[in-house]
Amino acid sequence: MRRRQALREDRTEALCEPRHELRAAAYRAAAAARALAALVDAEEARGEGEMEDRHWRPERAAALYTRAARTLAEAAEDVLAAAVRVDRTAGDSWTAVGRALDVSADTAVRRHRSAADAPPVGPVEPNGSN
């Protein structure tokens, strides 16, 4: 019973940092989504009447929406990577992670295995073999 409790406490402690990283990544993604929505809102607030002229082009930076959407997509990738780290730290298998991503376990491993999750590399023998 004590061993099971100790294992549970160890796992809970091990999850603290990855959960913090996941939360921070989610807030960054939410901020990027709000920024993109604010760009759209601001441009619409300029008035629909101005859009009647077919040659009118608003004064704004080139590819403004595309850059904002790319920032959001990168933030979403960070959230996904952090979520995989939390689930793996919690003990979920690559099969379970793959199912959640709708890919095979091997594909999930290839896409999301981090250096921390990789198996340890043993010392190199003098002849160069492991």
N, C-alpha and C positions, 0 to 999 in steps of 0.2 A: 504494500500500500504506500509506504514512504517513497519507494523507488518511483512508482507511478506519479506521485505528487511532485517529486523532484524533476522528473522528465517534463511534466506539464509546465512547471515553473521555468525550466530552461527554455522550452519552446516559446513560452510567452515572452520571456526576456529577449530571445533571439528575434522575435517579430517586431519589437519596438522600433528599431531603426528602419527596417524596410517599410513598415506602415507609415512612419513619419515621411519617408521619401515619397510614398504613394500619395499621401495627403497633399504634400507640397506640389507634386506634379499635377494633381487634379486641380488645385487652385490656379496654377499657371495656365492650364488649358482653359479653365473657366474665364480667366482674365483675357486670354487671347480671343475666345469666342465673344466676350462682351465688347472687345475692341473692334472686331469685325462688324458686329451688329451696330455699334455706334457709328462706324464709317457709313454704313448704308443709311442709317437714320439721319445723319447729318446731311448727306447729299439729298435725300428726299425732302428734308426740311427747307431746302433752298427754294422749293416751290415747283409745282408741276407746270405752271404757266411758262416758265423759261424753257421747258423741254419741247414746246411747240415748234420752235425753229429747228429744222432738221440738221442744220449745220452747226448748231450751238454745241460746244463741248465745254463741260465744266472745268474750271481751273483746279486741277489736282495733279498729284504725282502720277506718273505712268504706272500702270499695272498695280494700282493701289489695293484693289480687292484681292488680286492674286497673291501679292506679298503677304497680306494679312491672313489669307486662307492658308498659305504655306506655313506661316508661324503657328497657326492653330493645328495644322496636321502634324508638325514636328512636336508640338506639345502633347498631342494625343498619342503619338508614338512613345513619348517618355512615360505617359500614364500606363500604357500597355506593358512596357518593359518593367515598370515598377510593380504592376499588378502580378506579373509572372513571378518576379522575385519574391513577393509576399506569399503567393500560393505555394511556390516551391519550398520556401522556408517553413511554411506551415505543414509541409509533408506531402503535398499533393504530387502525384506522379506526372511524368511527362505525358502519359496517356490522357490523364484528366485535363491537363492544360491544353493538349491538342484538341480534345473534344470541345472544350470551351471556345477555341479559336476556329473550330470546324476544319482542322487539318490533322494530318497524322502525327503521331508522337515524334517520329523522326524529323518531320518538317518543323514542329514546334521547337525541338532541340536545336536544329540548325539556325532558326531565326532568333531564338531568345536565350540560348545558353550563354551565361556570362562567365568571366574568368573565375569568379568565386564559386561557381557551380561545377566547374570543370574538375575532373579527377586529378589528384595530385600527381605530379611528375616525379618519379624516383630519381635518385642520383645517377649520374652517368658513370658507367664502368670505365676503367682505364683503356679498354680496347674499343670504346665508343658505343657499345651496346648497352641496353637497359636490362 
